Amino acid sequence: MNWGRAITLVFVVFFIAIFTVVYKSTDRDVNLVTTDYYEKEIAYEEQIIKIRNVKKLKALPKVAYQSNGQIAQLQFPPALAKNFNEGEIHFFRTSDSKLDFKLKIILNENGTQSYDLSGKKEGRWKVNLDWKSDQIPYYMEQSIFIK
C-alpha cells in the first residue's frame, strides 16, 4: 500500500466516523426538564422561600415505596398534618417526561396518603412535594426507586 491510498483510507474512515456520530446524536430523543422553564425560572424565588421553610422544620414528610403492593406511602409528621391546608405531589421521571404525573395531597386522619404505582415504569423517580401547612408554603424533593 502506498502513501496516497493510506491517506485516502484514513480520510474515508474519519468521515464515516463523523457521520455516524452525527446520525446517532440526532437520532436520540432529548427531553427538557420542563417545557415552560423560562416562566419557572422567573418564579424560582418563591421556590427558594419554600425550600428555606422546609429547612426550618424539625420533622419532614416522607415518601416510602412498598414493592410488595407497588404503593407509595406519603407520611406527614403530626404537627404538619394537623395544620395541613393543601398540597400536590409530583412524580417526576427524569429520563422520560411523558411518564410524569401530579396528584393532590389528601391526607387521612393519620397524616398519610397512599398512591398506587402499579404499571409505572421501573427505575428512579423524583417525588416533589409542594404544600401549605398553617398557610406557610413548603417544597421538598425526594427520590424513590420503583421495582
Secondary structure by P-SEA (a helix, b strand, c coil): ccaaaaaaaaaaaaaaaaaaaaaaaaabbbbccccaaaaaaaaaaaaaaaaaaaaaccbbbbbbbbccccbbbbbbcaaaaaacccbbbbbcccccccccbbbbbbbccccbbbbbcccccccbbbbbbbbccccbbbbbbbbbbcc
